[in-house]
Amino acid sequence: MQAVRRLTSLRPATAACRHLSLYSRQAFRQPSLQELRRLSDRFGFSSSDDELTAYKELIGQLSASLTSLDRLENPMRSSTSTVASQPVPPRSCGQRASAADNPGNAWYWRCDLKDPAAAQDSSLPLAGKTLALKDSVSVAGVPMMNGSKLLEGFVPTEDATVVTRILAAGGRIVGKAVCEDMCFSGASHTTFKGAVPNPHSELHSAGGSSSGCGYLVAKGLVDMAIGGDQGGSIRIPSAWCGIVGLKPTFGLVPYTGALSMMRGIDHLGPMARTVTDAARLLQTIAGLDGDGLDRRQPTDLRVDNYSESLRGELSKYSFGLLVEGFHGVDEDVDEAVRQLAGKLASAGAKVSKVSVPLHSQSGAFYLPYLLHGFRATYLTDGALPLDDAYVDPDAVDAAFKGRRTFPADNQHIVKVVMLMSEFLSSNYGLKHFSQAANWIRELRRCYDNALNSVDYLLMPTLPMRPPRLLDESASVVEVFNHGLGMIGNTAAFNASGHPAITLNCGRTAGEPPLPIGTMLVGRRFSDGQLLDAAFGVEQLCGGF
């Protein structure tokens, strides 16, 4: 597999980029006595002035190694990869999308990147394909904000591994797509925060947080996109935009070079108009990332020829309607998915009901993971990896500095998460996180058991139809509940790690008709079989 690549120079290649305030890493400085006093009081040390003076001297001795570390250039990820690669040549970084060239407010940044040699090879899997990337994926020389003021001015110096693989496969990256603040989807329902509208109705939500990707793919402005999914952010906008979205098995696609929310739930995956294109993109980006750059990946990881193995022979598969996945679902959504089940049975597939009672409680297990992971990434140490996987220190440092510089500029949903995660950690430590980790193992076992009796779990991707966008009169509680209400079926599989794909299965009642998504969940690391089943479903239902 292709290794990651590093930009040879931080200097922008075109005049269009010279206005950018390029990020500069902060150097270590020694704490003052006043700062040590505040920390000492916080920890309850009751230190005397003489003791603090001695502590300051000792910290000064220890800090010499940190000063030396700051002077070193960060090692290239490719230096530890099993595949050598050439540095990225100087690039034109492009420009921020103008209002005239930004339908649906879906673009964050426009660029035009390709590998000149690969672009001439028509035999490559992504030859002639245009792609957008969610603005949580690093592209060397192209600004990245993750939808948040916290990272404004940050320009990565390395390509994410998926970017390297896309370019080597002949793909052409034409921009970064909008995502909501820190990848939380509360803003995806509000007109007054520049939300991306549904591509089939400007009055309705496109979902989030990969909303820009969903809009651009559905409108045909790009062929495919790379989305990020920590609680449903690939599948939710894909379902409401009427396209295909796959959250792969946890660890199948390397996350190296993308901004983390919590390492245990982070996923990158394809968004496309067809299952075939989603399979082709997955085949490109999946696989081991060098020599342990992403420690979430099993060392015996195998990548199948996903796009070439699509047959869609539904009669050889069995589908289990997950009973708990239909609780509290809108009537027309429920009806569309059950009609699909009838079509599957008519096509020769075995269809039955399956129950996983813990699915209804999965939100209680997912929440502590999200809260503690977000706190570690953005409020404290910055995504401490707990292993020797690659971490971009500039991205971590930029987020840490941004939190201090722009403390009031986050959306309300992010502020709620910040407050609750800090309160939880301050008063209960890792108690709830530990409980959740134990229950997630049990949840994974229950899904595995269910998938021993059927090949796939079948349910609505979302419990509701796409809601109308809220306006400036909406309360904080309304905005929050709209965002939280989307993840009832999706977030559980971020926690369990099972692959899950959404595709269109019908239309909502009334005007305008909007897409309804159904979600198939398969066995871990059987993504090829899941895509094959989805290909068969696609033939039954057609696109939106």
C-alpha positions as CSV (number, residue, x, y, z in Angstrom):
1,M,0.0,0.0,0.0
2,Q,1.1,3.6,-0.6
3,A,2.9,5.4,2.1
4,V,2.0,8.8,3.3
5,R,3.7,11.8,1.8
6,R,5.1,15.0,3.1
7,L,5.1,18.5,1.6
8,T,8.7,19.6,0.8
9,S,8.0,23.2,1.6
10,L,5.5,25.1,3.6
11,R,5.7,28.1,1.2
12,P,2.5,28.4,-0.8
13,A,3.0,27.8,-4.5
14,T,0.6,30.4,-5.8
15,A,-0.3,34.0,-5.0
16,A,-3.8,32.9,-4.1
17,C,-2.3,31.3,-1.0
18,R,0.0,34.0,0.2
19,H,-2.7,35.6,2.4
20,L,-2.8,32.5,4.6
21,S,-1.5,32.7,8.1
22,L,0.4,29.5,8.1
23,Y,0.5,27.7,11.4
24,S,3.7,27.8,13.5
25,R,4.2,25.3,16.3
26,Q,4.6,26.8,19.8
27,A,7.9,26.1,21.5
28,F,8.1,24.9,25.1
29,R,8.6,27.6,27.8
30,Q,9.3,27.1,31.5
31,P,6.4,27.8,33.9
32,S,6.5,30.8,36.2
33,L,6.3,30.6,39.9
34,Q,2.8,32.0,39.7
35,E,1.7,29.2,37.3
36,L,3.3,26.6,39.6
37,R,1.4,28.1,42.6
38,R,-1.9,27.8,40.7
39,L,-1.2,24.2,39.8
40,S,0.0,23.3,43.3
41,D,-3.2,24.7,44.8
42,R,-5.3,22.9,42.2
43,F,-3.7,19.6,43.3
44,G,-3.9,20.4,47.0
45,F,-0.2,20.3,47.5
46,S,0.1,23.2,50.0
47,S,3.6,23.9,48.7
48,S,5.7,26.5,50.4
49,D,7.4,29.3,48.4
50,D,10.8,27.6,48.9
51,E,9.4,24.3,47.7
52,L,8.0,25.9,44.6
53,T,11.3,27.6,43.8
54,A,13.0,24.2,44.0
55,Y,10.3,22.6,41.9
56,K,10.8,25.4,39.3
57,E,14.6,24.7,39.2
58,L,14.0,20.9,38.8
59,I,11.4,21.5,36.0
60,G,14.0,23.7,34.3
61,Q,16.5,20.8,34.3
62,L,13.9,18.4,33.0
63,S,12.7,20.8,30.3
64,A,16.0,20.8,28.4
65,S,15.0,17.6,26.6
66,L,11.7,19.2,25.6
67,T,13.5,22.2,24.2
68,S,15.7,19.9,22.2
69,L,12.6,18.0,21.0
70,D,11.0,21.2,19.7
71,R,14.1,22.0,17.6
72,L,13.7,18.7,15.7
73,E,11.8,18.4,12.5
74,N,8.9,16.0,12.9
75,P,9.9,12.6,11.3
76,M,8.2,11.8,8.0
77,R,5.6,9.0,8.4
78,S,7.0,7.5,5.3
79,S,10.3,6.9,7.1
80,T,8.6,4.2,9.1
81,S,6.5,2.8,6.2
82,T,7.0,-0.5,4.5
83,V,6.7,1.2,1.2
84,A,8.9,4.1,0.2
85,S,7.4,7.2,-1.5
86,Q,8.5,10.5,-2.9
87,P,7.9,13.7,-1.1
88,V,4.9,15.7,-2.3
89,P,6.1,18.4,-4.8
90,P,5.1,22.0,-4.1
91,R,1.4,22.5,-4.8
92,S,-1.1,25.2,-5.6
93,C,-3.2,25.1,-2.4
94,G,-6.3,26.5,-4.2
95,Q,-8.6,29.0,-2.6
96,R,-11.6,29.3,-0.3
97,A,-14.8,28.6,-2.2
98,S,-16.5,31.8,-3.3
99,A,-20.2,32.2,-2.8
100,A,-20.8,32.2,-6.6
101,D,-19.0,28.8,-6.9
102,N,-20.5,27.2,-3.8
103,P,-23.9,25.7,-4.3
104,G,-25.5,24.6,-1.0
105,N,-22.6,26.1,1.0
106,A,-21.1,22.6,0.5
107,W,-17.5,23.5,-0.3
108,Y,-15.0,24.7,2.3
109,W,-12.0,24.9,0.0
110,R,-11.4,24.4,-3.7
111,C,-8.3,22.8,-5.1
112,D,-7.3,20.6,-8.0
113,L,-4.8,17.9,-7.0
114,K,-3.7,14.9,-9.0
115,D,-0.7,12.7,-9.5
116,P,0.5,13.6,-13.1
117,A,1.7,10.1,-13.9
118,A,-1.3,8.3,-12.4
119,A,-3.7,10.6,-14.1
120,Q,-2.5,9.4,-17.5
121,D,-3.2,5.7,-16.6
122,S,-6.7,4.8,-17.6
123,S,-6.4,1.3,-16.0
124,L,-6.2,2.6,-12.5
125,P,-9.3,2.1,-10.3
126,L,-10.1,5.9,-9.8
127,A,-9.0,7.0,-13.3
128,G,-11.1,10.0,-14.3
129,K,-12.9,10.2,-10.9
130,T,-13.3,13.5,-9.0
131,L,-13.4,13.5,-5.3
132,A,-14.2,15.7,-2.3
133,L,-12.7,15.2,1.1
134,K,-14.4,16.0,4.4
135,D,-12.5,18.9,6.0
136,S,-11.2,16.6,8.8
137,V,-8.7,14.9,6.4
138,S,-5.2,16.3,6.0
139,V,-4.0,17.4,2.6
140,A,-0.5,18.9,2.5
141,G,-0.6,22.6,1.7
142,V,-4.4,22.8,1.9
143,P,-6.0,24.5,5.0
144,M,-8.0,22.4,7.4
145,M,-10.5,23.7,9.9
146,N,-12.6,20.6,10.9
147,G,-15.6,23.0,10.7
148,S,-14.3,25.0,13.6
149,K,-12.7,28.3,14.4
150,L,-10.3,26.4,16.7
151,L,-8.2,25.4,13.7
152,E,-8.4,28.5,11.6
153,G,-5.0,29.1,9.9
154,F,-3.8,25.6,10.3
155,V,-2.2,24.1,7.1
156,P,-1.1,20.5,7.3
157,T,2.3,19.5,5.9
158,E,1.5,15.9,5.2
159,D,-1.2,14.0,3.2
160,A,-3.4,11.6,5.1
161,T,-2.8,8.1,4.0
162,V,-6.1,7.9,2.2
163,V,-5.1,11.0,0.2
164,T,-1.9,9.4,-0.9
165,R,-3.7,6.3,-2.0
166,I,-6.4,8.2,-3.9
167,L,-3.9,10.2,-5.9
168,A,-1.8,7.1,-6.7
169,A,-5.0,5.4,-7.9
170,G,-5.7,8.1,-10.5
171,G,-8.2,10.1,-8.5
172,R,-8.5,13.9,-8.7
173,I,-9.2,15.8,-5.5
174,V,-11.1,18.9,-6.3
175,G,-11.8,20.3,-2.8
176,K,-12.5,20.0,0.9
177,A,-16.2,19.7,1.8
178,V,-17.9,21.5,4.7
179,C,-18.4,19.6,7.9
180,E,-20.1,20.9,11.1
181,D,-18.2,22.2,14.1
182,M,-15.7,19.6,15.3
183,C,-17.8,17.0,13.4
184,F,-20.9,17.5,15.6
185,S,-24.1,17.6,13.7
186,G,-26.1,20.1,15.6
187,A,-25.4,22.9,13.1
188,S,-26.7,20.7,10.2
189,H,-30.2,21.7,11.1
190,T,-29.9,25.5,11.3
191,T,-30.2,27.9,8.5
192,F,-28.6,30.7,10.4
193,K,-25.3,28.9,10.8
194,G,-24.7,28.2,7.1
195,A,-26.0,24.7,7.2
196,V,-25.8,22.6,4.0
197,P,-29.4,22.0,2.8
198,N,-30.7,18.7,1.5
199,P,-29.9,18.4,-2.2
200,H,-33.5,17.5,-2.9
201,S,-35.1,20.4,-0.9
202,E,-33.3,23.5,0.3
203,L,-35.8,23.7,3.2
204,H,-34.7,20.4,4.7
205,S,-31.5,19.1,6.4
206,A,-28.8,17.1,4.6
207,G,-27.7,15.6,7.9
208,G,-24.2,15.6,9.2
209,S,-21.5,15.9,9.8
210,S,-20.2,14.9,6.4
211,S,-23.0,17.1,5.0
212,G,-20.9,18.8,2.3
213,C,-19.8,15.4,1.0
214,G,-23.4,14.2,0.8
215,Y,-24.6,17.2,-1.0
216,L,-21.8,17.3,-3.6
217,V,-22.1,13.6,-4.4
218,A,-25.9,13.7,-4.7
219,K,-25.8,16.8,-6.9
220,G,-23.2,15.2,-9.2
221,L,-20.6,17.9,-8.5
222,V,-18.1,15.2,-7.6
223,D,-18.1,11.4,-8.4
224,M,-17.3,10.3,-4.8
225,A,-16.1,11.5,-1.5
226,I,-14.3,10.5,1.7
227,G,-16.4,11.0,4.7
228,G,-15.7,10.6,8.4
229,D,-17.9,8.7,10.8
230,Q,-17.7,8.8,14.6
231,G,-21.5,8.3,15.3
232,G,-23.1,8.1,11.9
233,S,-21.5,11.0,10.0
234,I,-21.1,9.1,6.7
235,R,-24.3,7.2,6.9
236,I,-26.6,10.0,8.1
237,P,-26.0,12.5,5.2
238,S,-25.8,9.6,2.7
239,A,-29.2,8.4,3.8
240,W,-30.9,11.8,3.6
241,C,-29.1,12.8,0.4
242,G,-30.1,9.5,-1.3
243,I,-26.6,8.1,-1.9
244,V,-24.5,5.2,-0.7
245,G,-22.4,5.6,2.4
246,L,-20.2,2.9,4.0
247,K,-18.7,3.0,7.5
248,P,-16.1,0.2,7.1
249,T,-15.1,-2.3,9.7
250,F,-13.1,-0.5,12.4
251,G,-9.4,-0.6,11.4
252,L,-9.9,-1.6,7.8
253,V,-9.2,1.9,6.5
254,P,-6.2,3.7,8.1
255,Y,-7.1,6.9,10.0
256,T,-3.6,8.3,9.8
257,G,-3.7,12.0,8.9
258,A,-7.4,12.6,9.9
259,L,-8.5,14.6,12.9
260,S,-9.7,12.3,15.7
261,M,-12.7,12.6,17.9
262,M,-12.0,9.4,19.8
263,R,-9.7,6.7,18.6
264,G,-12.1,3.9,19.4
265,I,-14.9,5.2,17.2
266,D,-13.0,7.0,14.4
267,H,-13.7,5.8,10.8
268,L,-13.1,7.0,7.3
269,G,-15.1,5.6,4.4
270,P,-16.6,6.1,0.9
271,M,-19.6,8.1,-0.1
272,A,-20.8,7.6,-3.7
273,R,-23.9,7.5,-6.0
274,T,-23.5,3.7,-6.6
275,V,-22.4,0.7,-4.6
276,T,-19.9,-0.1,-7.4
277,D,-18.1,3.3,-6.9
278,A,-18.2,2.9,-3.1
279,A,-16.5,-0.5,-3.5
280,R,-13.9,0.9,-5.9
281,L,-13.1,3.7,-3.5
282,L,-12.9,1.3,-0.5
283,Q,-10.6,-1.0,-2.4
284,T,-8.3,2.0,-3.0
285,I,-8.1,3.3,0.6
286,A,-8.3,0.1,2.7
287,G,-5.3,-1.9,4.0
288,L,-2.4,-1.7,6.4
289,D,-0.7,1.6,6.8
290,G,3.0,1.0,6.7
291,D,4.7,-0.4,9.8
292,G,2.2,0.2,12.5
293,L,1.3,3.8,11.7
294,D,-2.3,3.0,12.7
295,R,-2.3,0.6,15.6
296,R,-6.0,0.0,15.4
297,Q,-5.3,-2.2,12.3
298,P,-4.7,-5.9,12.7
299,T,-1.4,-7.0,11.3
300,D,-3.0,-9.8,9.2
301,L,-5.4,-7.3,7.6
302,R,-6.5,-8.4,4.1
303,V,-8.1,-6.3,1.4
304,D,-10.3,-8.1,-1.1
305,N,-11.1,-7.0,-4.7
306,Y,-14.3,-5.4,-3.6
307,S,-15.5,-3.9,-6.9
308,E,-14.8,-7.0,-9.0
309,S,-16.6,-9.4,-6.7
310,L,-20.0,-7.7,-6.8
311,R,-22.7,-10.1,-8.0
312,G,-25.8,-9.2,-5.9
313,E,-27.1,-12.8,-5.7
314,L,-29.6,-12.1,-2.9
315,S,-30.9,-15.7,-2.8
316,K,-27.7,-16.8,-1.1
317,Y,-28.0,-14.4,1.8
318,S,-30.2,-14.1,4.9
319,F,-31.3,-10.8,6.4
320,G,-32.5,-10.2,10.0
321,L,-34.8,-7.2,10.7
322,L,-33.4,-5.9,13.9
323,V,-36.5,-5.4,16.1
324,E,-34.9,-2.7,18.3
325,G,-33.8,-0.8,15.2
326,F,-37.5,-0.1,14.4
327,H,-38.4,1.4,17.7
328,G,-39.8,5.0,17.5
329,V,-39.4,5.2,13.7
330,D,-41.5,7.5,11.5
331,E,-44.3,5.6,9.8
332,D,-43.2,6.2,6.2
333,V,-39.6,5.3,7.1
334,D,-40.8,2.1,8.8
335,E,-43.0,1.2,5.8
336,A,-40.2,1.7,3.2
337,V,-37.7,-0.6,5.0
338,R,-40.4,-3.3,5.6
339,Q,-41.3,-3.1,1.9
340,L,-37.7,-3.7,1.1
341,A,-37.7,-6.8,3.3
342,G,-40.6,-8.1,1.3
343,K,-38.8,-7.5,-1.9
344,L,-35.8,-9.3,-0.5
345,A,-37.9,-12.3,0.3
346,S,-39.5,-12.3,-3.2
347,A,-35.9,-12.3,-4.6
348,G,-35.2,-15.5,-2.8
349,A,-33.4,-14.2,0.3
350,K,-34.2,-15.5,3.7
351,V,-35.8,-12.8,5.9
352,S,-36.5,-13.1,9.6
353,K,-36.7,-11.0,12.7
354,V,-33.7,-10.7,15.0
355,S,-33.6,-9.2,18.5
356,V,-30.5,-7.6,20.2
357,P,-32.0,-6.0,23.4
358,L,-28.8,-4.2,24.2
359,H,-29.1,-2.2,20.9
360,S,-31.8,0.0,22.6
361,Q,-29.3,0.8,25.4
362,S,-26.3,1.3,23.1
363,G,-26.5,5.1,23.5
364,A,-25.6,4.7,27.2
365,F,-22.4,2.9,26.2
366,Y,-21.5,5.2,23.3
367,L,-21.8,8.5,25.2
368,P,-18.9,8.0,27.8
369,Y,-16.7,6.9,24.9
370,L,-17.6,10.1,23.0
371,L,-17.2,12.4,26.0
372,H,-13.9,11.1,27.3
373,G,-12.5,10.8,23.8
374,F,-13.4,14.4,22.9
375,R,-12.0,15.7,26.2
376,A,-8.7,13.9,25.7
377,T,-8.4,15.1,22.1
378,Y,-9.5,18.8,22.5
379,L,-9.5,19.7,26.2
380,T,-6.5,18.0,27.7
381,D,-3.6,16.0,26.2
382,G,-4.6,15.9,22.6
383,A,-5.6,12.4,21.5
384,L,-3.0,10.5,23.6
385,P,-2.6,7.4,21.5
386,L,-1.5,5.0,24.2
387,D,0.7,3.2,21.7
388,D,3.4,4.2,19.1
389,A,0.9,5.0,16.3
390,Y,1.6,8.1,14.3
391,V,0.2,11.4,15.6
392,D,0.6,14.8,13.9
393,P,1.9,17.1,16.7
394,D,1.2,20.2,14.7
395,A,-2.5,19.3,14.4
396,V,-2.7,18.5,18.1
397,D,-0.9,21.7,19.0
398,A,-3.1,23.8,16.7
399,A,-6.3,22.5,18.3
400,F,-4.9,23.1,21.8
401,K,-4.0,26.7,21.0
402,G,-7.3,27.3,19.2
403,R,-9.2,26.2,22.3
404,R,-7.5,29.0,24.2
405,T,-7.8,31.6,21.5
406,F,-11.4,31.1,20.5
407,P,-13.1,29.7,23.6
408,A,-16.6,31.1,22.8
409,D,-16.8,30.3,19.0
410,N,-18.0,26.8,19.1
411,Q,-21.6,25.7,18.4
412,H,-23.9,25.0,21.4
413,I,-23.7,21.3,20.9
414,V,-19.9,21.4,21.2
415,K,-20.1,23.6,24.3
416,V,-22.5,21.1,25.9
417,V,-20.1,18.2,25.2
418,M,-17.2,20.2,26.6
419,L,-19.0,21.1,29.8
420,M,-20.4,17.6,30.4
421,S,-17.1,15.9,29.6
422,E,-15.2,18.1,32.0
423,F,-17.8,17.7,34.7
424,L,-17.8,13.9,34.2
425,S,-14.0,13.7,34.4
426,S,-13.7,16.1,37.4
427,N,-16.3,14.3,39.5
428,Y,-16.1,10.7,38.4
429,G,-12.8,10.2,36.7
430,L,-12.9,7.2,34.2
431,K,-15.6,5.3,36.0
432,H,-18.3,5.7,33.3
433,F,-15.7,5.2,30.5
434,S,-14.7,1.9,32.1
435,Q,-18.3,0.8,32.5
436,A,-19.0,1.7,28.9
437,A,-15.9,-0.2,27.6
438,N,-17.1,-3.4,29.4
439,W,-20.6,-3.0,28.0
440,I,-19.4,-2.3,24.5
441,R,-17.5,-5.6,24.5
442,E,-20.8,-7.3,25.5
443,L,-22.7,-5.3,22.8
444,R,-20.2,-6.5,20.2
445,R,-20.6,-10.1,21.3
446,C,-24.4,-9.8,21.0
447,Y,-24.2,-8.4,17.5
448,D,-21.7,-11.2,16.6
449,N,-24.2,-13.8,17.9
450,A,-27.0,-12.3,15.9
451,L,-24.8,-12.3,12.8
452,N,-24.1,-16.0,13.4
453,S,-27.8,-16.7,12.8
454,V,-28.2,-14.3,9.8
455,D,-25.8,-12.8,7.3
456,Y,-26.9,-9.2,7.7
457,L,-28.9,-7.0,10.1
458,L,-31.4,-4.7,8.4
459,M,-33.0,-1.6,9.8
460,P,-33.7,2.1,9.0
461,T,-30.5,4.2,8.9
462,L,-32.4,7.0,10.7
463,P,-35.6,6.9,12.7
464,M,-37.0,10.0,11.1
465,R,-37.4,11.6,7.7
466,P,-35.1,14.6,6.9
467,P,-36.4,17.5,9.1
468,R,-36.9,21.0,8.0
469,L,-34.0,23.3,8.7
470,L,-34.4,25.4,11.9
471,D,-34.2,29.2,11.7
472,E,-32.7,31.7,14.2
473,S,-35.8,31.4,16.4
474,A,-34.9,27.8,17.4
475,S,-33.8,27.3,21.0
476,V,-30.6,25.7,22.0
477,V,-32.5,22.7,23.2
478,E,-34.3,22.3,19.8
479,V,-31.0,22.4,17.9
480,F,-29.3,19.9,20.3
481,N,-32.2,17.4,20.2
482,H,-32.3,17.5,16.4
483,G,-28.7,16.6,16.2
484,L,-28.8,13.9,18.9
485,G,-32.0,12.3,17.5
486,M,-30.1,11.2,14.4
487,I,-27.7,8.6,15.8
488,G,-30.0,6.1,17.5
489,N,-29.2,3.3,15.1
490,T,-25.9,4.4,13.7
491,A,-23.6,5.2,16.7
492,A,-23.9,1.6,18.1
493,F,-21.8,0.3,15.2
494,N,-19.1,2.9,15.7
495,A,-18.7,1.5,19.2
496,S,-18.9,-2.2,18.1
497,G,-16.8,-1.8,15.0
498,H,-19.1,-3.7,12.6
499,P,-19.3,-2.5,9.0
500,A,-22.5,-0.7,8.1
501,I,-23.7,0.6,4.8
502,T,-26.7,2.8,3.9
503,L,-28.4,3.1,0.6
504,N,-31.7,4.5,-0.6
505,C,-34.8,2.3,-0.3
506,G,-37.7,4.7,-0.9
507,R,-39.2,8.2,-0.6
508,T,-41.0,10.0,2.1
509,A,-44.7,10.6,1.8
510,G,-45.9,14.1,0.9
511,E,-44.1,17.0,-0.9
512,P,-41.3,17.2,-1.5
513,P,-40.5,13.4,-1.6
514,L,-37.2,12.9,0.2
515,P,-34.8,9.9,0.4
516,I,-35.2,7.1,3.0
517,G,-32.1,5.2,3.8
518,T,-31.9,1.6,4.9
519,M,-28.8,0.3,6.8
520,L,-27.2,-3.2,6.4
521,V,-24.8,-4.3,9.0
522,G,-22.4,-7.2,8.4
523,R,-19.7,-9.3,10.1
524,R,-16.5,-7.6,11.0
525,F,-13.9,-7.6,8.2
526,S,-16.5,-9.0,5.8
527,D,-16.9,-5.7,4.0
528,G,-16.8,-7.3,0.6
529,Q,-19.8,-9.5,1.3
530,L,-21.6,-6.6,2.7
531,L,-21.0,-4.6,-0.4
532,D,-22.2,-7.5,-2.5
533,A,-25.5,-7.7,-0.6
534,A,-25.9,-3.9,-0.9
535,F,-25.3,-4.2,-4.6
536,G,-28.2,-6.6,-4.8
537,V,-30.4,-4.3,-2.7
538,E,-29.5,-1.5,-5.0
539,Q,-30.7,-3.4,-8.0
540,L,-34.1,-4.0,-6.2
541,C,-34.5,-0.3,-5.1
542,G,-32.7,1.7,-7.7
543,G,-31.3,5.2,-6.8
544,F,-33.3,8.1,-5.4
